[in-house]
Every structure is written in C-alpha cells, then in structure tokens.
Amino acid sequence: MDVTSLFANQGSVQYLVDQFMRFEQEPLQILTGKKSKLNSTNQLLSDLDSKLSALQARTKRMTDTFTDYFAARTALSSNTDVLNASATSAAKVGTHSITVDRLASADTRVSQQYDSTASGFTSYTTDQTFTIEVASPTDADPNNRVSISVTVAASAFTGDNESVLKAISTAVDSAMDDAVANDVIKNEERVNASVVSEENGKSRLQFISANSGYTYRMDFGASTLLDDLQINAGVQASGTAGGYMYTVGTSASTSELNSKFTLDGLTYYRDSSNVDDALQGLTLNLKNIFASEETVTVSTDYEAVKGEVQGFIDAFNESINFLRKETQYNAGTESRGALADDLKYRTISLDLRDIVSSEVTDITYSEYNLLYDIGLEMDQQGKLSIKDEDKFKTAVETNSEYVSDLFNGSDGIATRINDYLEGYIKSGGTISQSKKNISNQISTLDTRIDLENTLLDQKRNQLTKEFVDLQAAMSRVQNQQQFFSMFSASNFGF
C-alpha cells in the first residue's frame, strides 16, 4: 500500500487522527462506565427506598393509635328507604331497634300574604331597623347566640308590595353576609331571606335558618315592621296570615324543629336528621318517619380488615421480591444482584423474614402469638399470604384483638418492622448515606472526566497539526519528485 495515499486529503488526516484517538479514549471510557454503574446503583437505591417506604407506611397505619383499623365496623339498616347507618371502629357490635317520629326542620317564618302590585307600606317614611338573633355555638358556650342588625332604607317603602318585600330580603341577606365576612357567625348559622309567590299576583317574605333544629331557631327583637309583616306573630302561619311553619317550642324536647326518634327504648331529640352522637361510633341518617321498628346491625367489617392486612402483605412481598432480585445470586441466570456485595442491604430480606415469623409476646390472648395462628404463612421465597382464610376470618370476626395484637403490640410485627425500616429510610439513614457517598463518587468522576476530555481535545488538536504538517511535507516531496522526473526526461530523453 502506498503510504502517501494516507495523506492524500483532509479526510485522510481525520481518519488517521480518529484511529490514534481510539486508543487514547480508553481511560475516558473506563471512567464513564464507572459513572454509569454508579448512576444505576443510585437509582436502584431510590427504588429500594420507595419499596421500603411503602411497607413502612403500611406498618405506621397498622400501629396508628388514633384509628384502630383492625376494629373496622359496618352498619346495616333493615330498611334503607327510611334509614341509613354507618359505623366507625368505636361502635360496638350488636343490633339496635329504632322508630322515627319526626325529622328535623329548619326554622321557617313567613309574612302575611300581599297583593304584589298594591302599595301597603307607604306609611313607613323613615329607615326601619330590626334584629334577628341566631345561634353561634362555641366550645366554651354551646348555647351562644348573636343578634344581627338589619336596616331597610326609607326609600324602599315607596314601591309596590313585591318590591318592598324584595328590598327587605336584600337587606337581611346583606346583613348576614357582613356578619359572616366579619366572623361574627359562620355561614351555616345565617338566616336566608327570599320572596315567594304561591300564586300569580301574591307575594310573601320568607325567612329560613340555614341549619335545622331548635339550637338554630330564630328570635326577633321588637319591631313594628316585623309585627306588620306578621313574621314574628308567635302563631303558626295559616291561610294568608303569617307566622312560623313549625312550632319552635321552648326546649329541644318541645320543638318541632328537632328530629325525634326512639332508639333501643329511649327517646332522643336532635337538631339534625343526621345523628352521630346517640350511640358511640354509630351515625344514623333518618330519611323518613316510621312507626314500625326497624333495626341497625353493627358487625365487624371483615373485608375492610382483610384489606388492611392484604395491603401490608402486598407491600411486604414487593420489598422481598425486590431484595431477592437485587441482593442475591440467581443460580438460574448465573447473575448477581447489583447490591449482592453490600452486606448492609443483603441482610434486609432475612431480617424481615425473621420478624414476620417470630413470636409476639405483647398480646392479650396467648393462643394467638404467631401470624400462622390467624392463617398467614410464608413460602420458601419469603412471600406472605393469607393461606387459611377460614382461620383468618374466624379470628377477625370473633375478636379483632386476635389480629391487632399480633401487628401493633409493643413487639408486634408491624411495630418491629416500622422500627427496623426507620434506620434505612429516614433522612440521614443507611440508604440516604449510601446515595450521598455515591453522589460524592460521581462528582469526583465528573471532575476526572472533564479533565480527561480536556486532555483528549489537546491530544486531538496535536495529532491533527502533526498529520497536517506531515501531509504538507509529503506534498512537497511529491512535487520535488515530479520536478526531477520532468527534468530528467527533458535532458536525457530521446
């Protein structure tokens, strides 16, 4: 091969530079390979942190001292057309009988009926002010009440009856808006005013409390305007006359504003038809009145408890599967997990398996001190499952403590796993420290890679210059050879 052809053009020079640089780039390739491996390990640790965090979230839920998820309850109404019920873990298992005499109502007052187009308020020539007293219960005073002042401008009374009633309605709403905005009352404590028309050409003013019940009744200060309207007539509205729609009464038991029901033989009165304080943990939604007894049955919510335990099992198995793949040797593929040489992570799987298979001593019932006793078993790969659902269901429905003690006792399964994982996933914990160390190594590698790239750029520039100079020198030699050849031919040729 003619070596001069290698320097025939600029492309040839670039080719030679690239060939030489292939050997020079080997150190850089080693550095980038190390960095790539570190990045993969860093991502792997993030994934491990995510798996273990999900498992810890489940154990924290299981050891929640505020809500006992193992004591989940369900409430079943015998007739959902008239009554709904729900229960929390605080509810006691059992059956309750109920009848409903009355649903709760909002305090409603109406004015007398007016001819809409007539002018019945022209005698009012000055501003009219009256007060509406509403409930505003506080923790310190559940009977606290507040008076809201309402002013209707004199100019409002010059129009026809319908426009006057609308002006009064607007004044009431405006006063209530201001009271809510200034935190005098809450929005659900206000009175809403409106003008209603039972038939064409007839109008009434209507006041309705935003909440139902005797607690949220309305009271009015002395007012000639309200007297004329018959809003505060003190009688039940009838025909075209104004007054109250439901007897307000003088107490919770005498007021038709309160719901009234009999539960297990006792009579209750409540401001609402949605009652959550008659029996602990039980909420009753009264939908209609009924004299024949219906029942509400509270029982253990087996599916909810099973869901809690299954959620823990799923999170546990996710972690075990991940750890088996990344921290152990796989004989089938003859490959080692990326964390197999790191003892800190290789032992997690074994430690978790030891915890879930160990005996729990902080229990109320000694016959239930292993997960096996409630039907949970572990296979050879360390994965948990509800192996015997009949045994599990019997434990849950007989006494939820059989299950809860195993998980949330002082040495319960969930308690110990939660404490164990904390050292790995907390801020500054094992995983966090490992990732910090890797980040430091990557930072060092980045510095070396930058330096190596600088040196390679210098080497490339040097080689390019040398080959270009060599190309120029060879071009001169070729030109001289051609000259001597031509000279010889001209002087010695025939």
Buried (B, 14 or more C-beta within 10 A) or exposed (E): EEEEEBBEEEEBBEEBBEEBBEEBBEBBEEBBEBBEEBEEBBEBBEEBBBBBBBBBBBBEBBBEEEEBBBBBBBBBBBBEEBBBBBBBBEBEEEEBEBBBEBBBBBBBBBBBBBEBEEEBBEEBEEEBEBBBBBBBBEEEEEEEBBEBEBEBEEEBBBBBBBBBBBBBBBBBBEBBEEBBEEEBBBEEBBBBBBBBEEEEEBBBBBBBBBBBBBBBBBBBBEBEBBEBBBBBBEEBBEEEBBBBBBEBBEEBEEBBBBBBBBBEEEEBBBBBBBBBEBBEBBBBBBBEBBEEEBBBBBBBBBEBBBEBBBBBBBBBBBBBBBBBBBBBEEEEEEEEBBBBEBEEBBEBBEEBBEBBBBEBEEBEBEEBBBBBBBBBBBEEEBBBBBBBEEBBBBBBBEBBBBBBBBBBBEBBBBBBBBBBBEEBBEEEBBBBEBBEEBEEBBEEBEEBBEEBEEEBEEBBEEBBEBBBEBBEEBEEEEEEEEEEEEEEEEEEEE
